[in-house]
Amino acid sequence: MAGSAPRRMARRCLWPRGNERMRIVNTESSGYSRNAAERLATLGEVLFLDVHTRQELLDAAAEAEALIVRLRHRIDAEVLQAAPHLRVVVTATTGLNHIDMDAMRNAGVEVLSLRGEQEFLANVTATAELTWSLVLALSRRLPESFGHVKHGGWNRDLLKGNELKSKVLGIVGFGRLGRIVAEYGRAFRMQVLATDPHRNDMPDHVERVPLSELLRRADVVSLHVSLDETTAGMIGPDEFRMMKPGAWFVNTSRGELVNEAALLEALESGRLAGAGLDVLADEGGKDGEWLATRPLFRYAQNNPSVIITPHIGGATHESMADTEMFMAEKLIHWCAAHGDGT
């Protein structure tokens, strides 16, 4: 009930049950790795679904002991109430803002994710590669160029872009992805700045600076920060006003890190030359109907200097197959540690 204190829910383990095994529900199984599916099958019954609505999610979770999710649905107290047997939620993501972690802890439900799996993640470069794709698309005006040719044009004089060489790349958040993007910037002969209050071990080719200085100096600002209560809305009106006139802004982390109204104002005023966004705040379902309510989306429809992609950072065949297999193995190990005996 809204406003009431969280209640710790009793969880009845349904496994092991003689010859019966664990019941696993995969809620977004479209394109799921065949190899990972085969590994999951060693644990018991696996139900592969493509759940779209909230009610479908609640129905699917009813008998689940393990729930496999991506980013489409929020897993919260309502889901737990509908899933009395649930013991573990599995998500092949580093960000966990789609899961109510307080509700999971109160209910005694474990969450298995990619967070903290640095050794494995060191070889997962998909989001960093998309970041650089957006940087190149903005600097060389690729959406405009493609649109020009689609409409029968062939006038390059209308589509002059900018080189990245000698430009300043500002990286906000110098974890795994920030480091990879810094290497890309170095390869393109850019000057690389970075800011991160939790990192002091910057490589020699990266200059560590405060956020305010980075925003003033960078031609490209790329955001690589985990979302939590301390970082939500960290890039807002003041930060956009600090940014160098004509800069590009790229976000492949989480939309909630950015004040979208302030970003829109910076674009409309001409302070920013463009933005590449793989994420938006409070993302809705795959049907995209929710986009019509977003002023930033409406602006992008008529302004090719703003590129919005549907949270595809990790959506490559290679990275999804690798992460799905990794999480399948992680669930197998979790089950072994919790008495499944497989």
FILOZA-87304 format. One record per residue (C-alpha): residue number from 1; residue in one letter; x, y, z. Coordinates in nm, 3 decimals, decimal comma, always signed. Layout:
<nodes>
{n = NUM	res = A	east = X	north = Y	up = Z}
...
</nodes>
This chain:
<nodes>
{n = 1	res = M	east = +0,000	north = +0,000	up = +0,000}
{n = 2	res = A	east = +0,131	north = +0,345	up = -0,094}
{n = 3	res = G	east = +0,294	north = +0,524	up = +0,198}
{n = 4	res = S	east = +0,315	north = +0,218	up = +0,424}
{n = 5	res = A	east = +0,642	north = +0,074	up = +0,548}
{n = 6	res = P	east = +0,785	north = -0,206	up = +0,334}
{n = 7	res = R	east = +0,685	north = -0,549	up = +0,454}
{n = 8	res = R	east = +0,932	north = -0,834	up = +0,444}
{n = 9	res = M	east = +0,762	north = -1,105	up = +0,241}
{n = 10	res = A	east = +0,802	north = -1,472	up = +0,323}
{n = 11	res = R	east = +0,953	north = -1,660	up = +0,030}
{n = 12	res = R	east = +0,879	north = -2,031	up = -0,002}
{n = 13	res = C	east = +1,147	north = -2,213	up = -0,196}
{n = 14	res = L	east = +0,995	north = -2,454	up = -0,449}
{n = 15	res = W	east = +1,320	north = -2,630	up = -0,531}
{n = 16	res = P	east = +1,467	north = -2,882	up = -0,506}
{n = 17	res = R	east = +1,145	north = -3,086	up = -0,517}
{n = 18	res = G	east = +1,233	north = -3,444	up = -0,587}
{n = 19	res = N	east = +1,245	north = -3,475	up = -0,964}
{n = 20	res = E	east = +1,106	north = -3,125	up = -1,010}
{n = 21	res = R	east = +1,344	north = -2,841	up = -1,080}
{n = 22	res = M	east = +1,354	north = -2,465	up = -1,076}
{n = 23	res = R	east = +1,096	north = -2,264	up = -1,271}
{n = 24	res = I	east = +1,261	north = -1,982	up = -1,468}
{n = 25	res = V	east = +1,067	north = -1,716	up = -1,657}
{n = 26	res = N	east = +1,245	north = -1,515	up = -1,926}
{n = 27	res = T	east = +1,029	north = -1,208	up = -1,984}
{n = 28	res = E	east = +1,207	north = -1,065	up = -2,291}
{n = 29	res = S	east = +1,330	north = -1,367	up = -2,482}
{n = 30	res = S	east = +1,325	north = -1,229	up = -2,836}
{n = 31	res = G	east = +1,668	north = -1,300	up = -2,983}
{n = 32	res = Y	east = +1,786	north = -1,470	up = -2,665}
{n = 33	res = S	east = +2,109	north = -1,668	up = -2,699}
{n = 34	res = R	east = +2,047	north = -2,034	up = -2,785}
{n = 35	res = N	east = +2,358	north = -2,136	up = -2,592}
{n = 36	res = A	east = +2,243	north = -1,947	up = -2,284}
{n = 37	res = A	east = +1,897	north = -2,102	up = -2,316}
{n = 38	res = E	east = +2,050	north = -2,448	up = -2,320}
{n = 39	res = R	east = +2,248	north = -2,371	up = -2,005}
{n = 40	res = L	east = +1,938	north = -2,242	up = -1,828}
{n = 41	res = A	east = +1,756	north = -2,563	up = -1,920}
{n = 42	res = T	east = +1,998	north = -2,756	up = -1,699}
{n = 43	res = L	east = +1,834	north = -2,588	up = -1,400}
{n = 44	res = G	east = +1,478	north = -2,687	up = -1,478}
{n = 45	res = E	east = +1,175	north = -2,555	up = -1,663}
{n = 46	res = V	east = +1,240	north = -2,237	up = -1,860}
{n = 47	res = L	east = +0,950	north = -2,036	up = -1,997}
{n = 48	res = F	east = +1,052	north = -1,805	up = -2,282}
{n = 49	res = L	east = +0,808	north = -1,516	up = -2,322}
{n = 50	res = D	east = +0,796	north = -1,174	up = -2,482}
{n = 51	res = V	east = +0,604	north = -0,979	up = -2,220}
{n = 52	res = H	east = +0,471	north = -0,637	up = -2,325}
{n = 53	res = T	east = +0,216	north = -0,513	up = -2,072}
{n = 54	res = R	east = +0,228	north = -0,472	up = -1,697}
{n = 55	res = Q	east = -0,047	north = -0,728	up = -1,648}
{n = 56	res = E	east = +0,138	north = -0,978	up = -1,867}
{n = 57	res = L	east = +0,443	north = -0,928	up = -1,646}
{n = 58	res = L	east = +0,246	north = -0,987	up = -1,327}
{n = 59	res = D	east = +0,086	north = -1,300	up = -1,474}
{n = 60	res = A	east = +0,420	north = -1,433	up = -1,599}
{n = 61	res = A	east = +0,585	north = -1,380	up = -1,261}
{n = 62	res = A	east = +0,317	north = -1,566	up = -1,065}
{n = 63	res = E	east = +0,496	north = -1,904	up = -1,054}
{n = 64	res = A	east = +0,849	north = -1,785	up = -1,123}
{n = 65	res = E	east = +1,135	north = -1,870	up = -0,892}
{n = 66	res = A	east = +1,383	north = -1,692	up = -1,118}
{n = 67	res = L	east = +1,282	north = -1,396	up = -1,333}
{n = 68	res = I	east = +1,504	north = -1,291	up = -1,625}
{n = 69	res = V	east = +1,453	north = -0,932	up = -1,740}
{n = 70	res = R	east = +1,610	north = -0,672	up = -1,965}
{n = 71	res = L	east = +1,505	north = -0,307	up = -1,950}
{n = 72	res = R	east = +1,143	north = -0,303	up = -2,066}
{n = 73	res = H	east = +0,976	north = -0,353	up = -1,729}
{n = 74	res = R	east = +1,018	north = -0,217	up = -1,378}
{n = 75	res = I	east = +1,053	north = -0,488	up = -1,116}
{n = 76	res = D	east = +0,911	north = -0,357	up = -0,791}
{n = 77	res = A	east = +0,695	north = -0,441	up = -0,490}
{n = 78	res = E	east = +0,389	north = -0,498	up = -0,709}
{n = 79	res = V	east = +0,575	north = -0,766	up = -0,904}
{n = 80	res = L	east = +0,693	north = -0,924	up = -0,580}
{n = 81	res = Q	east = +0,337	north = -0,933	up = -0,452}
{n = 82	res = A	east = +0,233	north = -1,118	up = -0,768}
{n = 83	res = A	east = +0,529	north = -1,358	up = -0,745}
{n = 84	res = P	east = +0,526	north = -1,528	up = -0,403}
{n = 85	res = H	east = +0,782	north = -1,791	up = -0,507}
{n = 86	res = L	east = +1,036	north = -1,552	up = -0,657}
{n = 87	res = R	east = +1,387	north = -1,597	up = -0,521}
{n = 88	res = V	east = +1,612	north = -1,427	up = -0,774}
{n = 89	res = V	east = +1,594	north = -1,164	up = -1,050}
{n = 90	res = V	east = +1,851	north = -1,185	up = -1,330}
{n = 91	res = T	east = +1,933	north = -0,882	up = -1,543}
{n = 92	res = A	east = +2,218	north = -0,860	up = -1,795}
{n = 93	res = T	east = +2,272	north = -0,491	up = -1,720}
{n = 94	res = T	east = +2,505	north = -0,278	up = -1,512}
{n = 95	res = G	east = +2,240	north = -0,015	up = -1,442}
{n = 96	res = L	east = +1,966	north = -0,120	up = -1,199}
{n = 97	res = N	east = +1,724	north = +0,172	up = -1,207}
{n = 98	res = H	east = +1,459	north = -0,060	up = -1,356}
{n = 99	res = I	east = +1,463	north = -0,262	up = -1,033}
{n = 100	res = D	east = +1,345	north = -0,140	up = -0,693}
{n = 101	res = M	east = +1,643	north = -0,262	up = -0,495}
{n = 102	res = D	east = +1,493	north = -0,166	up = -0,159}
{n = 103	res = A	east = +1,186	north = -0,377	up = -0,234}
{n = 104	res = M	east = +1,409	north = -0,669	up = -0,335}
{n = 105	res = R	east = +1,610	north = -0,647	up = -0,013}
{n = 106	res = N	east = +1,298	north = -0,623	up = +0,200}
{n = 107	res = A	east = +1,155	north = -0,931	up = +0,031}
{n = 108	res = G	east = +1,478	north = -1,130	up = +0,049}
{n = 109	res = V	east = +1,498	north = -1,156	up = -0,330}
{n = 110	res = E	east = +1,847	north = -1,164	up = -0,477}
{n = 111	res = V	east = +1,935	north = -0,956	up = -0,783}
{n = 112	res = L	east = +2,204	north = -1,091	up = -1,015}
{n = 113	res = S	east = +2,345	north = -0,836	up = -1,259}
{n = 114	res = L	east = +2,659	north = -0,729	up = -1,442}
{n = 115	res = R	east = +2,736	north = -0,459	up = -1,186}
{n = 116	res = G	east = +3,086	north = -0,502	up = -1,050}
{n = 117	res = E	east = +3,183	north = -0,774	up = -1,299}
{n = 118	res = Q	east = +3,482	north = -0,575	up = -1,418}
{n = 119	res = E	east = +3,690	north = -0,864	up = -1,551}
{n = 120	res = F	east = +3,409	north = -0,981	up = -1,778}
{n = 121	res = L	east = +3,296	north = -0,631	up = -1,875}
{n = 122	res = A	east = +3,645	north = -0,528	up = -1,983}
{n = 123	res = N	east = +3,580	north = -0,711	up = -2,309}
{n = 124	res = V	east = +3,227	north = -0,575	up = -2,365}
{n = 125	res = T	east = +3,274	north = -0,267	up = -2,581}
{n = 126	res = A	east = +2,933	north = -0,227	up = -2,747}
{n = 127	res = T	east = +2,820	north = +0,085	up = -2,558}
{n = 128	res = A	east = +3,156	north = +0,256	up = -2,602}
{n = 129	res = E	east = +3,142	north = +0,182	up = -2,974}
{n = 130	res = L	east = +2,794	north = +0,333	up = -2,998}
{n = 131	res = T	east = +2,917	north = +0,639	up = -2,811}
{n = 132	res = W	east = +3,183	north = +0,691	up = -3,073}
{n = 133	res = S	east = +2,935	north = +0,628	up = -3,353}
{n = 134	res = L	east = +2,725	north = +0,915	up = -3,216}
{n = 135	res = V	east = +3,030	north = +1,142	up = -3,189}
{n = 136	res = L	east = +3,119	north = +1,075	up = -3,552}
{n = 137	res = A	east = +2,760	north = +1,107	up = -3,670}
{n = 138	res = L	east = +2,733	north = +1,449	up = -3,505}
{n = 139	res = S	east = +3,069	north = +1,584	up = -3,616}
{n = 140	res = R	east = +3,026	north = +1,471	up = -3,979}
{n = 141	res = R	east = +2,651	north = +1,543	up = -3,999}
{n = 142	res = L	east = +2,571	north = +1,190	up = -4,112}
{n = 143	res = P	east = +2,192	north = +1,201	up = -4,057}
{n = 144	res = E	east = +2,168	north = +1,520	up = -4,263}
{n = 145	res = S	east = +2,393	north = +1,378	up = -4,534}
{n = 146	res = F	east = +2,191	north = +1,059	up = -4,562}
{n = 147	res = G	east = +1,866	north = +1,254	up = -4,571}
{n = 148	res = H	east = +2,007	north = +1,481	up = -4,841}
{n = 149	res = V	east = +2,092	north = +1,186	up = -5,066}
{n = 150	res = K	east = +1,763	north = +1,008	up = -4,996}
{n = 151	res = H	east = +1,587	north = +1,312	up = -5,136}
{n = 152	res = G	east = +1,801	north = +1,310	up = -5,450}
{n = 153	res = G	east = +2,069	north = +1,558	up = -5,347}
{n = 154	res = W	east = +2,443	north = +1,538	up = -5,407}
{n = 155	res = N	east = +2,581	north = +1,873	up = -5,287}
{n = 156	res = R	east = +2,859	north = +1,826	up = -5,036}
{n = 157	res = D	east = +2,902	north = +2,202	up = -4,997}
{n = 158	res = L	east = +2,583	north = +2,202	up = -4,792}
{n = 159	res = L	east = +2,712	north = +1,935	up = -4,556}
{n = 160	res = K	east = +3,057	north = +2,033	up = -4,436}
{n = 161	res = G	east = +3,133	north = +1,878	up = -4,101}
{n = 162	res = N	east = +3,413	north = +1,899	up = -3,848}
{n = 163	res = E	east = +3,725	north = +1,694	up = -3,785}
{n = 164	res = L	east = +3,783	north = +1,553	up = -3,439}
{n = 165	res = K	east = +4,160	north = +1,591	up = -3,457}
{n = 166	res = S	east = +4,281	north = +1,852	up = -3,206}
{n = 167	res = K	east = +3,933	north = +1,891	up = -3,059}
{n = 168	res = V	east = +3,882	north = +1,846	up = -2,683}
{n = 169	res = L	east = +3,695	north = +1,538	up = -2,562}
{n = 170	res = G	east = +3,547	north = +1,566	up = -2,212}
{n = 171	res = I	east = +3,457	north = +1,239	up = -2,041}
{n = 172	res = V	east = +3,228	north = +1,260	up = -1,738}
{n = 173	res = G	east = +3,276	north = +0,937	up = -1,545}
{n = 174	res = F	east = +3,601	north = +0,747	up = -1,595}
{n = 175	res = G	east = +3,501	north = +0,389	up = -1,531}
{n = 176	res = R	east = +3,520	north = +0,104	up = -1,780}
{n = 177	res = L	east = +3,334	north = +0,277	up = -2,064}
{n = 178	res = G	east = +3,492	north = +0,615	up = -2,002}
{n = 179	res = R	east = +3,835	north = +0,459	up = -2,032}
{n = 180	res = I	east = +3,749	north = +0,289	up = -2,360}
{n = 181	res = V	east = +3,606	north = +0,611	up = -2,504}
{n = 182	res = A	east = +3,924	north = +0,792	up = -2,396}
{n = 183	res = E	east = +4,124	north = +0,546	up = -2,606}
{n = 184	res = Y	east = +3,901	north = +0,617	up = -2,904}
{n = 185	res = G	east = +3,956	north = +0,989	up = -2,855}
{n = 186	res = R	east = +4,329	north = +0,937	up = -2,837}
{n = 187	res = A	east = +4,322	north = +0,733	up = -3,159}
{n = 188	res = F	east = +4,147	north = +1,028	up = -3,327}
{n = 189	res = R	east = +4,420	north = +1,259	up = -3,196}
{n = 190	res = M	east = +4,194	north = +1,449	up = -2,961}
{n = 191	res = Q	east = +4,292	north = +1,610	up = -2,632}
{n = 192	res = V	east = +4,118	north = +1,408	up = -2,361}
{n = 193	res = L	east = +3,985	north = +1,549	up = -2,034}
{n = 194	res = A	east = +3,809	north = +1,345	up = -1,767}
{n = 195	res = T	east = +3,633	north = +1,406	up = -1,439}
{n = 196	res = D	east = +3,542	north = +1,145	up = -1,180}
{n = 197	res = P	east = +3,540	north = +1,200	up = -0,803}
{n = 198	res = H	east = +3,601	north = +0,830	up = -0,746}
{n = 199	res = R	east = +3,900	north = +0,787	up = -0,979}
{n = 200	res = N	east = +4,251	north = +0,920	up = -0,938}
{n = 201	res = D	east = +4,434	north = +0,674	up = -1,163}
{n = 202	res = M	east = +4,409	north = +0,859	up = -1,495}
{n = 203	res = P	east = +4,644	north = +0,747	up = -1,774}
{n = 204	res = D	east = +4,910	north = +0,990	up = -1,892}
{n = 205	res = H	east = +4,717	north = +1,093	up = -2,203}
{n = 206	res = V	east = +4,411	north = +1,197	up = -1,998}
{n = 207	res = E	east = +4,399	north = +1,526	up = -1,805}
{n = 208	res = R	east = +4,199	north = +1,506	up = -1,483}
{n = 209	res = V	east = +3,995	north = +1,823	up = -1,427}
{n = 210	res = P	east = +3,689	north = +1,935	up = -1,227}
{n = 211	res = L	east = +3,352	north = +1,904	up = -1,399}
{n = 212	res = S	east = +3,316	north = +2,281	up = -1,438}
{n = 213	res = E	east = +3,648	north = +2,309	up = -1,621}
{n = 214	res = L	east = +3,569	north = +2,011	up = -1,841}
{n = 215	res = L	east = +3,238	north = +2,165	up = -1,947}
{n = 216	res = R	east = +3,405	north = +2,498	up = -2,030}
{n = 217	res = R	east = +3,682	north = +2,342	up = -2,240}
{n = 218	res = A	east = +3,532	north = +2,037	up = -2,413}
{n = 219	res = D	east = +3,411	north = +2,032	up = -2,773}
{n = 220	res = V	east = +3,251	north = +1,694	up = -2,705}
{n = 221	res = V	east = +3,105	north = +1,604	up = -2,365}
{n = 222	res = S	east = +3,035	north = +1,232	up = -2,319}
{n = 223	res = L	east = +2,850	north = +1,104	up = -2,013}
{n = 224	res = H	east = +2,949	north = +0,769	up = -1,857}
{n = 225	res = V	east = +2,805	north = +0,775	up = -1,504}
{n = 226	res = S	east = +2,603	north = +0,522	up = -1,307}
{n = 227	res = L	east = +2,260	north = +0,643	up = -1,200}
{n = 228	res = D	east = +2,188	north = +0,674	up = -0,829}
{n = 229	res = E	east = +2,041	north = +0,931	up = -0,592}
{n = 230	res = T	east = +2,361	north = +1,138	up = -0,603}
{n = 231	res = T	east = +2,387	north = +1,155	up = -0,982}
{n = 232	res = A	east = +2,024	north = +1,193	up = -1,092}
{n = 233	res = G	east = +1,989	north = +1,525	up = -1,274}
{n = 234	res = M	east = +2,361	north = +1,597	up = -1,245}
{n = 235	res = I	east = +2,367	north = +1,769	up = -1,585}
{n = 236	res = G	east = +2,116	north = +2,051	up = -1,559}
{n = 237	res = P	east = +2,070	north = +2,420	up = -1,646}
{n = 238	res = D	east = +2,390	north = +2,536	up = -1,475}
{n = 239	res = E	east = +2,600	north = +2,267	up = -1,641}
{n = 240	res = F	east = +2,463	north = +2,337	up = -1,989}
{n = 241	res = R	east = +2,528	north = +2,709	up = -1,940}
{n = 242	res = M	east = +2,891	north = +2,626	up = -1,857}
{n = 243	res = M	east = +2,942	north = +2,428	up = -2,175}
{n = 244	res = K	east = +3,151	north = +2,566	up = -2,456}
{n = 245	res = P	east = +2,936	north = +2,728	up = -2,726}
{n = 246	res = G	east = +2,904	north = +2,494	up = -3,023}
{n = 247	res = A	east = +2,984	north = +2,179	up = -2,825}
{n = 248	res = W	east = +2,821	north = +1,839	up = -2,876}
{n = 249	res = F	east = +2,668	north = +1,641	up = -2,590}
{n = 250	res = V	east = +2,649	north = +1,260	up = -2,588}
{n = 251	res = N	east = +2,471	north = +1,040	up = -2,333}
{n = 252	res = T	east = +2,477	north = +0,660	up = -2,353}
{n = 253	res = S	east = +2,439	north = +0,605	up = -1,977}
{n = 254	res = R	east = +2,096	north = +0,679	up = -1,831}
{n = 255	res = G	east = +1,847	north = +0,947	up = -1,929}
{n = 256	res = E	east = +1,772	north = +1,039	up = -1,569}
{n = 257	res = L	east = +2,121	north = +1,184	up = -1,533}
{n = 258	res = V	east = +2,017	north = +1,478	up = -1,750}
{n = 259	res = N	east = +1,759	north = +1,754	up = -1,710}
{n = 260	res = E	east = +1,597	north = +1,718	up = -2,053}
{n = 261	res = A	east = +1,426	north = +2,057	up = -2,039}
{n = 262	res = A	east = +1,764	north = +2,222	up = -1,983}
{n = 263	res = L	east = +1,917	north = +2,019	up = -2,266}
{n = 264	res = L	east = +1,637	north = +2,125	up = -2,499}
{n = 265	res = E	east = +1,687	north = +2,490	up = -2,404}
{n = 266	res = A	east = +2,060	north = +2,462	up = -2,477}
{n = 267	res = L	east = +1,983	north = +2,316	up = -2,820}
{n = 268	res = E	east = +1,710	north = +2,565	up = -2,907}
{n = 269	res = S	east = +1,927	north = +2,859	up = -2,803}
{n = 270	res = G	east = +2,212	north = +2,737	up = -3,023}
{n = 271	res = R	east = +2,454	north = +2,701	up = -2,735}
{n = 272	res = L	east = +2,494	north = +2,333	up = -2,821}
{n = 273	res = A	east = +2,563	north = +2,230	up = -3,180}
{n = 274	res = G	east = +2,395	north = +1,896	up = -3,128}
{n = 275	res = A	east = +2,332	north = +1,596	up = -2,907}
{n = 276	res = G	east = +2,356	north = +1,219	up = -2,943}
{n = 277	res = L	east = +2,130	north = +1,035	up = -2,701}
{n = 278	res = D	east = +2,087	north = +0,660	up = -2,664}
{n = 279	res = V	east = +1,879	north = +0,705	up = -2,350}
{n = 280	res = L	east = +1,590	north = +0,919	up = -2,228}
{n = 281	res = A	east = +1,446	north = +0,970	up = -1,882}
{n = 282	res = D	east = +1,167	north = +0,733	up = -1,781}
{n = 283	res = E	east = +1,181	north = +0,525	up = -2,096}
{n = 284	res = G	east = +0,856	north = +0,354	up = -2,190}
{n = 285	res = G	east = +0,776	north = +0,041	up = -2,386}
{n = 286	res = K	east = +0,886	north = -0,076	up = -2,727}
{n = 287	res = D	east = +0,580	north = +0,065	up = -2,903}
{n = 288	res = G	east = +0,726	north = +0,414	up = -2,859}
{n = 289	res = E	east = +0,388	north = +0,581	up = -2,806}
{n = 290	res = W	east = +0,527	north = +0,758	up = -2,499}
{n = 291	res = L	east = +0,776	north = +0,947	up = -2,718}
{n = 292	res = A	east = +0,503	north = +1,177	up = -2,848}
{n = 293	res = T	east = +0,484	north = +1,341	up = -2,504}
{n = 294	res = R	east = +0,855	north = +1,430	up = -2,501}
{n = 295	res = P	east = +0,952	north = +1,781	up = -2,621}
{n = 296	res = L	east = +1,308	north = +1,661	up = -2,684}
{n = 297	res = F	east = +1,182	north = +1,392	up = -2,922}
{n = 298	res = R	east = +0,961	north = +1,641	up = -3,105}
{n = 299	res = Y	east = +1,259	north = +1,873	up = -3,145}
{n = 300	res = A	east = +1,471	north = +1,589	up = -3,284}
{n = 301	res = Q	east = +1,207	north = +1,507	up = -3,545}
{n = 302	res = N	east = +1,280	north = +1,837	up = -3,718}
{n = 303	res = N	east = +1,644	north = +1,889	up = -3,623}
{n = 304	res = P	east = +1,899	north = +1,635	up = -3,751}
{n = 305	res = S	east = +2,159	north = +1,778	up = -3,513}
{n = 306	res = V	east = +1,987	north = +1,573	up = -3,243}
{n = 307	res = I	east = +2,023	north = +1,197	up = -3,280}
{n = 308	res = I	east = +1,814	north = +0,971	up = -3,055}
{n = 309	res = T	east = +1,855	north = +0,593	up = -3,061}
{n = 310	res = P	east = +1,635	north = +0,346	up = -2,864}
{n = 311	res = H	east = +1,880	north = +0,242	up = -2,590}
{n = 312	res = I	east = +2,082	north = +0,020	up = -2,825}
{n = 313	res = G	east = +2,416	north = +0,069	up = -2,650}
{n = 314	res = G	east = +2,449	north = -0,294	up = -2,547}
{n = 315	res = A	east = +2,236	north = -0,432	up = -2,829}
{n = 316	res = T	east = +2,486	north = -0,607	up = -3,050}
{n = 317	res = H	east = +2,469	north = -0,975	up = -3,138}
{n = 318	res = E	east = +2,806	north = -1,032	up = -2,975}
{n = 319	res = S	east = +2,756	north = -0,845	up = -2,650}
{n = 320	res = M	east = +2,405	north = -0,978	up = -2,590}
{n = 321	res = A	east = +2,509	north = -1,338	up = -2,653}
{n = 322	res = D	east = +2,810	north = -1,297	up = -2,424}
{n = 323	res = T	east = +2,622	north = -1,125	up = -2,143}
{n = 324	res = E	east = +2,329	north = -1,368	up = -2,159}
{n = 325	res = M	east = +2,566	north = -1,663	up = -2,131}
{n = 326	res = F	east = +2,753	north = -1,495	up = -1,847}
{n = 327	res = M	east = +2,431	north = -1,434	up = -1,656}
{n = 328	res = A	east = +2,310	north = -1,790	up = -1,721}
{n = 329	res = E	east = +2,632	north = -1,919	up = -1,566}
{n = 330	res = K	east = +2,594	north = -1,675	up = -1,278}
{n = 331	res = L	east = +2,245	north = -1,808	up = -1,208}
{n = 332	res = I	east = +2,373	north = -2,166	up = -1,222}
{n = 333	res = H	east = +2,642	north = -2,082	up = -0,966}
{n = 334	res = W	east = +2,387	north = -1,903	up = -0,748}
{n = 335	res = C	east = +2,160	north = -2,208	up = -0,754}
{n = 336	res = A	east = +2,448	north = -2,436	up = -0,661}
{n = 337	res = A	east = +2,533	north = -2,211	up = -0,368}
{n = 338	res = H	east = +2,170	north = -2,211	up = -0,254}
{n = 339	res = G	east = +2,117	north = -2,583	up = -0,256}
{n = 340	res = D	east = +1,977	north = -2,672	up = -0,599}
{n = 341	res = G	east = +2,241	north = -2,938	up = -0,640}
{n = 342	res = T	east = +2,271	north = -2,918	up = -1,020}
</nodes>
